[in-house]
Amino acid sequence: MKIFLIKKRKRSKGFSLIDLLVSMTLTSFLIMGMAQLMCHSILIKRKTDCSLRAAELASLKIEHLRTAVLSGDIPDTSQTEELEDDRANQTFLRKWSIQDVSPEEKKIEMHCYALNYPRKTTRVTLILSTELGF
């Protein structure tokens, strides 16, 4: 009877070059996707911060104009103002106009936006009744 000697294969230890290339490719795709997501989220945050600050500046100015109109110190009917904002490191533009709707009512319209993002305009309209006081 013949006895066959079976040689055991020597098991290789470690990874092959193809394994490394596949894992490096997958890892690089994941890292590039995460980097793109981070860049996009930073851009959206900047735009949102500018919109929020523009709304805050518009609200402050419209409150000032409201008290001026109700007290009788009516400012110019149409003006534009450029602001340097230290908190947002942006330059904002505020435009407003005051119109007479009727003898007792006035309409204040405000447009405020950052010069870097002119398409993100905050618009506020307020109608005041001098007879009612608000």
C-alpha positions as CSV (number, residue, x, y, z in Angstrom):
1,M,0.0,0.0,0.0
2,K,1.3,3.3,-1.0
3,I,1.3,6.0,1.5
4,F,0.9,9.4,0.1
5,L,2.5,12.1,1.9
6,I,0.4,15.2,1.7
7,K,2.4,18.3,1.9
8,K,0.6,20.9,3.9
9,R,0.6,24.2,2.2
10,K,2.3,26.9,4.0
11,R,-0.3,29.5,5.0
12,S,0.7,33.0,4.2
13,K,0.5,35.6,6.9
14,G,-0.6,39.2,6.2
15,F,-2.4,40.8,3.3
16,S,-1.9,40.6,-0.4
17,L,-1.3,43.7,-2.5
18,I,-4.8,43.5,-4.0
19,D,-6.3,43.5,-0.5
20,L,-4.4,46.6,0.4
21,L,-5.3,48.4,-2.8
22,V,-9.1,47.6,-2.4
23,S,-9.1,48.7,1.2
24,M,-7.1,51.9,0.4
25,T,-9.5,52.8,-2.4
26,L,-12.6,52.3,-0.2
27,T,-11.0,54.3,2.6
28,S,-10.1,57.2,0.3
29,F,-13.7,57.3,-1.1
30,L,-15.1,57.5,2.4
31,I,-12.6,60.2,3.4
32,M,-13.3,62.3,0.3
33,G,-17.0,62.0,0.9
34,M,-16.7,63.2,4.4
35,A,-14.5,66.1,3.4
36,Q,-17.0,67.2,0.8
37,L,-19.8,66.9,3.3
38,M,-17.9,69.1,5.8
39,C,-17.1,71.8,3.2
40,H,-20.8,71.9,2.2
41,S,-22.0,72.1,5.8
42,I,-19.5,75.0,6.5
43,L,-20.8,76.9,3.5
44,I,-24.5,76.4,4.5
45,K,-23.6,77.5,8.1
46,R,-22.1,80.8,6.8
47,K,-25.1,81.5,4.6
48,T,-27.4,80.8,7.5
49,D,-25.4,83.0,9.9
50,C,-25.6,85.8,7.4
51,S,-29.4,85.4,7.0
52,L,-29.9,85.4,10.7
53,R,-27.7,88.5,11.3
54,A,-29.5,90.3,8.4
55,A,-32.9,89.5,10.1
56,E,-31.6,90.8,13.4
57,L,-30.3,94.0,11.8
58,A,-33.5,94.5,9.9
59,S,-35.5,94.0,13.1
60,L,-33.4,96.5,15.1
61,K,-33.8,99.2,12.4
62,I,-37.5,98.6,11.9
63,E,-38.0,98.9,15.6
64,H,-36.1,102.2,15.6
65,L,-38.2,103.5,12.6
66,R,-41.4,102.4,14.3
67,T,-40.7,104.5,17.4
68,A,-39.6,107.4,15.2
69,V,-42.8,107.3,13.2
70,L,-45.1,106.9,16.2
71,S,-43.4,109.8,18.0
72,G,-43.8,112.0,15.0
73,D,-40.1,112.3,14.0
74,I,-40.6,110.9,10.5
75,P,-37.2,110.2,8.9
76,D,-36.5,110.4,5.2
77,T,-39.0,108.3,3.2
78,S,-36.3,106.2,1.5
79,Q,-32.8,105.5,2.6
80,T,-29.9,103.1,2.3
81,E,-27.4,102.2,4.9
82,E,-24.2,100.1,4.8
83,L,-23.0,98.4,8.0
84,E,-19.8,96.7,8.9
85,D,-20.6,93.9,11.3
86,D,-17.8,92.7,13.5
87,R,-19.6,89.6,14.8
88,A,-20.2,88.1,11.3
89,N,-17.2,89.8,9.6
90,Q,-19.6,90.9,6.8
91,T,-20.8,94.1,5.3
92,F,-24.6,94.4,5.3
93,L,-26.8,96.7,3.3
94,R,-30.2,98.0,4.7
95,K,-32.7,99.7,2.5
96,W,-36.0,101.0,3.8
97,S,-38.8,103.2,2.6
98,I,-41.7,104.8,4.5
99,Q,-45.0,105.3,2.6
100,D,-48.3,106.8,3.5
101,V,-51.1,104.2,3.0
102,S,-53.8,106.5,4.5
103,P,-53.7,109.6,6.7
104,E,-53.5,107.4,9.8
105,E,-51.4,104.5,8.4
106,K,-47.8,104.3,7.3
107,K,-46.0,101.4,5.7
108,I,-42.4,100.7,6.4
109,E,-40.6,98.3,4.1
110,M,-37.1,97.0,5.0
111,H,-34.6,95.0,2.8
112,C,-31.4,93.8,4.5
113,Y,-28.7,91.5,3.1
114,A,-25.0,90.7,3.2
115,L,-23.1,92.0,0.3
116,N,-21.5,88.6,-0.2
117,Y,-24.9,86.9,-0.4
118,P,-27.2,89.4,-2.1
119,R,-29.7,86.6,-3.1
120,K,-30.4,85.9,0.6
121,T,-32.4,89.0,1.3
122,T,-34.5,89.5,4.4
123,R,-37.6,91.5,3.7
124,V,-39.8,93.0,6.5
125,T,-43.0,95.0,6.1
126,L,-44.7,96.8,8.9
127,I,-47.9,98.8,8.7
128,L,-48.3,101.3,11.5
129,S,-51.5,103.0,12.6
130,T,-50.9,106.4,14.3
131,E,-54.5,106.4,15.5
132,L,-54.1,103.0,17.3
133,G,-50.5,103.6,18.3
134,F,-49.1,100.3,16.9
